[in-house]
Amino acid sequence: MSQIPPTFQTPPADKRRRARLVLWAAGAIALLGLLGGGIASSHLTSSLSDYDAPGSAVVLAQHQIQRVTGANPEEGYEVVVRTAAPIGVSSPVPSRVARVVALLRARPEVRRVLDYATTGDGSTMISKGGEFTVVVATVGAVREKQAVAALQHAIAAQPSLKSNTWLGGPTVADVQIAAVSSQDLGRAELFALPFLILLLFFVFRGLRAATVPLLGAVFAIAVTLGVMGLVIVALPLSVFALNLVIALGLGLSVDFSLLIVSRFREEFRRQESIGVALATVRQTAGHTVLFSSLTIAAAMATLAIFPERFVYSMGIAGAIVVLAAGGFALFVLPSLLTVFGERIATTRTSSRHHALPAQDGAQRTGRWYRIATVIMRRPALWALSAILILVVLAAPFLHVSFTGADASALPASSSAGTAYQLVQSKFTAFSEAPASVVVDGAGTTPADLASLATKAAAVPGVKAVSTFEHLGGSLWESNVALSSAPLSPAAQRTVNGLQSLHAPEQLTVVGQTASFLSLQKSLKSHLPLVLGLIVLIALVMLFAMTRSMVLPLMAVVMNVFTIGATFGLLVWAFQWGHLSHLLGFSGPGALQSTSLIIILAVVFGLSTDYGVFLLGRMKEEHDAGATPDQAVALGLDRTGGIVSAAAVCLALAMGALVLSRLVFVKELGLGVAFAVILDATVVRAILVPAVMKLFGPVAWWSPRQARRTVSVPVITKAPLNPGAILADLSATK
């Protein structure tokens, strides 16, 4: 039945006029953002340099090689060619191979083309049975996406090459990983959208209200794209940030809109006035959204400390979309409620669920109140049980290994993925991504280089070592084929062994494995500062909101439990491969380190978000005179349904990413989805009330100085209703 009171006060005409202007302005801003973002999206980077650690020895050596040779050692093409008949080292070059060589040499970015005939190395560049051979091209400055598309078109235009060649190599793999990621994101969100709309209909209890978070998501994403377009004028951003923007924009728009609309309906039923209800919402739920959005945005912004483009792009884009979602909830949504408030307040639920407060002032309680009461009867038992669950889930993280994204992550339907699999299965000594030992020294002698090559061949995990080649100046290079996949733990140990070799001059190992190890070192060196800032931001924001010294510490510890349990699940599911059949991937044996850092920032921010929702309402009840136990139970009762519904919606939006064909995208989707569900159930519904009961009044302790200096406006009583006052005066007379 309709929940609109029989008589209610609509906002004055001038306020409705101003609200309509705000809505038109918001629409114009979103449109400009979409137009600017659409143009700017084509300038987002998708290159191997997105993962470079600036200033590292590996990157400096790569720059030296490119200055001397004109070729970027990170980039390159590898074309696997199926021959018409088996070939050997002394066989003439087949026509298909000759055509591939000609196509590569015609490309402006190609610096050098190598095949078995030019190198004389048939044992490396010809497959075991002679049915396949590989042609390699070094590449200089290149616009990856355009160059790969042009080369693919040129190969497809040759009938004899169309089904007998597979274009791979680092450059192609990077472009195809970005393409697959974008395609999978679109498919996943299209798949999830109907279910999300249906879920929103039930959560918001009405079609009109269900459209609010979708409008918020469109606004937040559009504004973020527009701002990113301005940012890339001065700072390049990675295209992979778009994945996070879409998923996080949709999820947070649901969170914030649900909190604002739910509180608006509650106050509208009580006040019978849209204006008065909105005033209360602004000072209660509005403050909660403000603190929450600032906390999450600050947590995401800490990722900008990392110098790697892939990571800092996620941080910048994530912070922008959070602020945009918060801006919609704080400025646009109130205008929407001013104009359409009576329609959005309409629900189709029975009156027993939304009865007006009793005249004697008694608080209406529900399921979540009863849950909190049951937990607080035996708080130690419930707290220990919840902690045990979280610790058991987190235990596998003690055995974590790290990897990155390369051609092995691509599906077989991609040319680079097929080329990688052919190289791994058909070739004996050729390496898809060899390591290169680079020696920089003018006084280096041939004997020194020969001795170094012999030492390199003796390092465990080395499959073959080429003789040192003079690149120019004082640089010498030897290619080292690895017996393991480039990003595997075994390959990492091999490259560390190569780097530790004694050489008469400066020695640097470059290549995909070395670049990954350099990335790991950079992430590890910056991570303590990022973690410290995230924790400090959460403590300061929660202290400002609750005015308690204990609650912020409790919230941070619980966030750590949530993150640990999430990482443990990811190790169990992906590194150990227990969900490989269910999710459709081959176990990589490790987790992608950059994905974990992004999950860390997102989950910590979202966990703090739910903590703000819950603790904010508990504080409101406590300030209104409730006992500590009553404040906990009433706070959970008022927000438990909101947090659970928001978590389910966000889990659906993020969980859709597990449909991706890329393992690291699956990790991101499953990690965030699992974390928000775990946080909304085990942590917020069980652990928080149990620990709050154990702490008792201590949980609300604050220094006297903090009470005087920190003040957060909180409405503890309903604002005055002029109509109700007149009615009371009449009754008194």
Residue pairs with C-beta under 8 A, 6 or more apart in sequence:
1 348
1 349
1 350
1 351
2 346
2 347
3 265
3 269
3 345
3 346
3 347
3 349
3 351
3 354
4 268
4 342
4 345
4 346
5 268
5 269
5 272
7 272
7 723
8 268
8 272
8 273
8 274
8 342
9 272
9 273
9 274
9 275
9 276
9 723
10 16
10 274
10 342
11 19
11 274
11 275
11 338
11 341
12 275
15 275
15 338
16 338
16 339
18 335
19 334
19 335
19 336
19 338
19 339
20 335
20 339
22 331
22 332
22 335
23 332
23 335
23 336
23 339
26 219
26 328
26 331
26 332
26 335
29 219
29 222
29 223
29 226
30 218
30 219
30 222
30 223
31 222
32 226
33 222
33 223
33 224
33 225
33 226
33 227
34 222
34 225
34 226
35 226
36 225
36 226
36 229
36 230
37 222
37 224
37 225
37 226
37 228
37 229
38 225
39 229
40 225
40 226
40 228
40 229
40 232
41 225
41 229
41 239
41 242
43 232
44 228
44 232
44 236
44 237
44 238
44 239
44 241
44 242
45 236
45 237
45 238
45 239
45 309
46 144
46 145
46 174
46 175
46 178
46 238
46 239
46 240
47 144
47 174
48 74
48 75
48 170
48 171
48 174
48 515
49 74
49 309
50 238
50 240
50 308
50 309
50 310
50 313
51 308
51 309
51 310
51 404
51 515
51 516
51 519
51 594
52 59
52 74
52 308
52 309
52 515
52 518
52 519
53 59
53 307
53 308
53 515
53 518
53 519
53 521
53 522
54 307
54 308
55 307
56 518
56 521
56 522
57 508
57 518
58 508
58 509
58 510
58 514
58 515
58 517
58 518
59 515
59 518
60 508
61 438
61 440
61 508
61 510
62 72
62 73
62 74
62 510
64 438
64 440
64 475
65 71
65 72
65 73
65 438
65 471
65 475
65 477
65 510
66 72
66 73
66 140
68 471
68 472
68 473
68 475
69 111
69 138
69 471
69 472
70 111
70 140
71 111
71 112
71 138
71 139
71 140
72 138
72 139
72 140
72 141
72 142
73 138
73 436
73 510
73 511
74 170
74 515
75 138
75 139
75 140
75 142
75 144
75 170
75 171
76 136
76 137
76 138
76 139
76 169
76 170
76 171
77 104
77 110
77 136
77 137
77 139
77 151
77 167
77 168
77 169
77 171
77 172
78 134
78 135
78 136
78 137
78 167
78 168
78 169
78 172
78 419
78 423
78 432
79 100
79 104
79 134
79 135
79 136
79 137
79 155
79 165
79 166
79 167
79 168
79 169
79 419
80 132
80 133
80 134
80 165
80 166
80 168
80 418
80 419
80 422
80 423
81 94
81 96
81 97
81 100
81 132
81 133
81 134
81 135
81 161
81 164
81 165
82 96
82 131
82 132
82 164
82 165
83 94
83 96
83 97
83 130
83 131
83 132
83 133
84 94
84 95
84 96
85 94
86 129
86 130
86 131
87 94
87 116
87 126
87 130
87 133
88 122
88 126
88 130
89 116
89 120
89 122
89 123
89 126
90 122
93 101
93 115
93 117
94 133
95 160
96 160
96 161
96 164
96 165
97 115
97 133
97 135
99 158
99 160
99 161
100 135
100 155
100 161
100 165
101 113
101 115
101 135
103 151
103 154
103 155
103 158
104 110
104 113
104 135
104 137
104 151
105 113
106 154
107 137
107 147
107 150
107 151
109 139
109 140
109 141
109 142
109 147
110 137
110 138
110 139
110 140
111 137
111 138
111 139
111 140
112 137
112 138
113 135
113 136
113 137
114 125
114 135
114 136
114 137
114 138
115 125
115 133
115 134
115 135
115 136
116 122
116 124
116 125
116 126
116 133
119 125
121 466
123 428
123 429
124 427
124 428
124 429
124 430
124 464
124 481
125 133
125 134
125 135
125 136
125 427
125 430
126 132
126 133
126 427
127 133
127 422
127 426
127 427
127 428
128 426
128 427
128 428
129 426
131 426
132 422
132 426
132 427
134 423
134 427
134 430
136 169
137 169
139 147
139 171
142 171
144 171
144 174
144 175
145 175
145 178
147 171
148 167
148 171
148 172
148 175
148 176
151 167
152 167
152 415
155 161
155 162
155 165
155 167
156 162
166 415
166 416
166 418
166 419
166 422
167 415
167 416
167 419
168 407
168 415
168 416
168 417
168 418
168 419
168 420
168 423
168 432
169 416
169 419
170 406
170 407
170 433
170 512
172 415
172 416
172 419
173 406
173 407
173 410
173 416
173 417
173 420
176 410
176 414
176 415
176 416
176 417
177 405
177 409
177 410
177 662
178 239
178 240
180 410
180 411
180 414
180 660
180 661
180 662
181 240
181 243
181 660
181 662
181 665
182 239
182 242
182 243
184 657
184 659
184 660
184 661
184 662
184 665
185 242
185 243
185 246
185 247
185 657
185 660
185 665
187 659
188 656
188 657
188 658
188 659
188 660
188 669
189 246
189 247
189 250
189 653
189 656
191 656
191 659
192 652
192 653
192 655
192 656
195 652
196 250
196 649
196 652
196 653
197 210
197 214
199 648
199 649
199 652
200 210
200 213
200 214
200 254
200 649
201 207
201 210
203 210
203 258
203 645
203 648
203 649
204 210
204 212
204 213
204 258
204 261
205 347
205 348
205 349
206 344
206 346
206 347
206 348
208 340
208 343
208 344
208 346
209 261
209 344
209 347
212 257
212 261
212 333
212 336
212 344
213 250
213 253
213 254
213 257
213 258
213 649
214 253
215 328
215 336
216 253
216 254
216 256
216 257
216 325
216 328
216 329
216 332
216 333
217 249
217 250
217 253
217 254
217 325
219 253
219 324
219 328
219 332
220 249
220 252
220 253
220 321
220 324
220 325
220 327
220 328
221 245
221 246
221 249
221 250
221 321
221 324
223 320
223 324
223 327
224 245
224 249
224 317
224 320
224 321
224 324
225 245
227 320
227 324
228 237
228 241
228 245
228 316
228 317
228 320
231 237
231 316
235 316
236 309
237 309
237 313
237 316
237 317
238 309
238 310
238 313
238 314
240 310
240 313
240 314
241 313
241 314
241 316
241 317
241 318
242 317
243 657
243 665
243 668
244 314
244 317
244 318
244 321
244 598
244 602
244 668
245 317
245 318
245 320
245 321
247 653
247 654
247 656
247 657
247 669
247 672
248 318
248 321
248 322
248 602
249 321
249 324
249 325
250 653
251 649
251 650
251 653
251 654
252 293
252 296
252 321
252 322
252 325
252 326
252 609
252 650
253 325
253 328
253 329
254 646
254 649
254 650
254 653
255 292
255 325
255 609
255 646
255 649
255 650
256 289
256 292
256 293
256 325
256 326
256 328
256 329
256 333
257 328
257 329
257 333
258 642
258 645
258 646
258 649
259 285
259 288
259 289
259 329
259 613
259 642
259 646
260 281
260 285
260 286
260 289
260 329
260 333
260 334
260 337
261 333
261 337
261 344
262 285
262 642
263 280
263 281
263 284
263 285
264 277
264 278
264 281
264 285
264 337
264 341
264 344
264 345
265 344
265 345
265 347
265 354
267 276
267 277
267 278
267 280
267 281
267 718
268 274
268 277
268 341
268 345
269 345
269 354
269 356
270 277
270 356
270 357
270 718
271 277
271 280
271 718
271 719
271 721
272 721
272 723
273 721
273 723
274 337
274 338
274 341
274 342
275 338
276 719
276 720
276 721
277 341
278 334
278 337
278 338
278 341
279 719
280 715
280 718
280 719
281 334
281 337
282 334
283 713
283 714
283 715
284 616
284 620
284 714
284 715
286 330
286 334
287 545
287 616
287 712
287 713
287 714
288 545
288 612
288 613
288 616
288 617
289 326
289 329
289 330
290 326
290 330
291 541
291 542
291 544
291 545
291 612
291 616
292 326
292 608
292 609
292 612
292 613
293 322
293 323
293 325
293 326
293 327
293 329
293 330
294 326
294 541
295 537
295 538
295 541
295 542
295 605
295 608
295 609
295 612
296 322
296 605
296 606
296 608
296 609
297 318
297 319
297 322
297 323
297 326
297 605
298 319
298 533
298 534
298 537
298 541
299 534
299 537
299 538
299 601
299 604
299 605
299 608
300 314
300 315
300 318
300 319
300 322
300 601
300 602
300 605
301 315
301 316
301 318
301 319
302 315
302 530
302 533
302 534
302 537
302 601
303 311
303 312
303 314
303 315
303 316
303 318
303 530
303 597
303 598
303 601
304 312
304 315
304 316
304 319
305 312
305 315
305 526
305 529
305 530
305 533
306 312
306 315
306 522
306 523
306 526
306 530
306 597
307 522
307 526
308 519
308 522
308 523
308 594
310 594
311 523
311 594
311 597
311 598
314 598
314 601
315 601
318 601
318 602
322 605
336 344
337 344
347 354
355 364
357 363
357 364
358 364
363 634
365 633
365 634
365 637
366 637
367 637
367 640
368 636
368 637
368 638
368 639
368 640
368 641
368 685
369 633
369 634
369 636
369 637
371 636
371 640
371 685
371 689
372 632
372 633
372 636
372 637
372 689
373 633
375 382
375 686
375 689
375 690
375 693
376 629
376 632
376 633
376 689
376 690
376 692
376 693
379 689
379 690
379 691
379 693
379 694
380 690
380 694
382 686
382 687
382 689
382 690
383 686
383 687
383 690
383 691
383 694
385 686
386 682
386 683
386 686
386 687
386 690
387 561
387 687
389 565
389 682
390 561
390 562
390 564
390 565
390 678
390 682
390 683
390 687
391 561
391 564
393 564
393 565
393 566
393 568
393 569
393 678
394 561
394 564
394 565
394 567
394 568
395 568
396 568
396 569
396 571
396 572
396 575
396 576
397 564
397 567
397 568
397 570
397 571
399 571
399 575
400 567
400 571
400 575
400 590
400 591
401 489
401 575
401 589
401 590
401 591
402 520
402 590
402 591
402 592
402 593
402 596
403 487
403 488
403 489
403 516
403 588
403 589
403 590
403 591
403 592
403 593
404 487
404 516
404 519
404 592
404 593
404 594
405 592
405 662
405 664
406 420
406 433
406 485
406 486
406 487
406 512
407 416
407 417
407 419
407 420
407 432
407 433
408 417
408 420
408 485
408 486
408 487
408 588
409 588
409 662
409 663
409 664
410 416
410 417
410 420
410 661
410 662
411 417
411 661
412 418
412 421
419 432
420 432
423 430
423 431
423 432
424 432
424 485
429 463
429 464
429 481
430 481
431 463
431 464
431 479
431 480
431 481
431 482
431 486
432 486
433 482
433 486
433 511
433 512
433 513
434 479
434 480
434 481
434 482
434 511
435 479
435 480
435 482
435 494
435 495
435 498
435 509
435 510
435 511
435 513
435 514
436 477
436 478
436 479
436 480
436 509
436 510
436 511
437 452
437 456
437 468
437 477
437 478
437 480
437 498
437 501
437 507
437 508
437 509
438 475
438 476
438 477
438 507
438 508
438 509
438 510
439 449
439 452
439 468
439 475
439 476
439 477
439 503
439 505
439 506
439 507
440 474
440 475
440 476
440 505
440 506
440 508
441 474
441 476
441 503
441 504
441 505
441 506
442 474
443 504
443 505
444 474
444 476
444 504
444 505
448 503
448 504
448 505
449 467
449 468
449 476
449 478
450 467
450 468
452 468
452 478
452 501
452 503
452 507
453 465
453 466
453 467
453 468
453 478
455 501
455 502
456 462
456 465
456 478
456 480
456 498
456 501
457 464
457 465
459 494
459 497
459 498
459 501
460 493
460 494
460 497
461 482
461 483
461 484
461 490
461 491
461 493
461 494
461 497
462 480
462 481
462 482
462 483
462 494
462 498
463 481
463 482
463 483
464 480
464 481
465 478
465 479
465 480
465 481
466 478
466 479
466 480
467 478
468 476
468 477
468 478
469 476
469 477
469 478
470 476
471 477
474 505
480 498
482 491
482 494
482 495
482 513
483 490
483 494
484 490
484 491
484 494
485 491
486 511
486 512
486 513
486 516
487 512
487 513
487 516
487 590
488 589
488 590
489 589
489 590
491 513
492 513
492 516
492 517
494 513
495 509
495 511
495 513
495 514
495 517
496 517
498 509
499 507
499 508
499 509
499 514
501 507
508 514
519 593
519 594
520 593
523 593
523 594
523 597
527 597
530 597
530 601
531 600
534 600
534 601
534 604
535 556
538 552
538 555
538 556
538 559
538 604
538 608
539 552
539 553
539 556
540 552
541 608
541 612
542 551
542 552
542 555
542 556
542 608
542 611
542 612
542 615
543 549
543 552
543 706
543 710
544 710
544 712
545 612
545 615
545 616
545 619
545 712
546 552
546 615
546 616
546 619
546 700
547 619
547 702
547 706
547 707
547 710
547 712
548 619
548 699
548 700
548 701
548 702
549 701
549 702
549 703
549 706
550 695
550 698
550 699
550 700
550 701
551 615
551 699
551 700
554 688
554 691
554 695
554 699
555 607
555 608
555 611
555 615
558 607
558 611
558 683
558 687
558 688
558 691
559 603
559 604
559 607
559 608
559 611
561 683
561 687
562 603
562 607
562 675
562 678
562 679
562 683
563 599
563 600
563 603
563 604
563 607
563 675
565 675
565 678
566 599
566 603
566 671
566 674
566 675
566 678
567 596
567 599
567 671
569 670
569 671
569 674
570 591
570 596
570 599
570 667
570 670
570 671
571 591
572 578
573 579
573 583
573 670
574 585
574 587
574 588
574 591
574 663
574 666
574 667
575 587
575 588
575 589
575 590
575 591
576 587
577 586
577 587
577 589
579 670
580 586
580 587
583 658
583 666
583 670
584 661
585 663
585 666
588 663
591 667
592 663
592 664
592 667
594 664
595 664
595 667
595 668
595 671
596 667
596 671
598 668
599 667
599 668
599 671
599 672
599 675
602 672
603 671
603 672
603 675
603 676
603 679
606 650
606 672
606 675
606 676
606 679
607 675
607 679
607 683
610 643
610 646
610 647
610 676
610 679
610 680
610 684
611 684
611 688
613 639
613 642
613 643
613 646
614 635
614 636
614 639
614 643
614 684
614 688
615 635
617 634
617 635
617 638
617 639
618 631
618 632
618 634
618 635
618 636
618 692
619 631
619 635
619 714
620 635
620 714
620 715
620 716
621 630
621 631
621 634
621 635
621 638
622 628
622 631
622 700
623 714
623 716
624 716
624 717
625 716
626 634
628 692
628 696
628 697
628 699
628 700
629 693
632 688
632 689
632 692
632 693
633 689
636 684
636 685
636 688
636 689
640 684
640 685
643 680
643 684
644 680
644 681
644 685
646 680
647 676
647 677
647 679
647 680
647 681
648 677
648 680
650 672
650 673
650 676
651 672
651 673
651 674
651 676
651 677
652 673
654 668
654 669
654 672
654 673
654 676
655 669
655 670
655 672
655 673
656 669
657 665
657 666
657 668
657 669
657 670
658 666
658 669
658 670
658 673
659 669
660 666
660 669
691 699
692 699
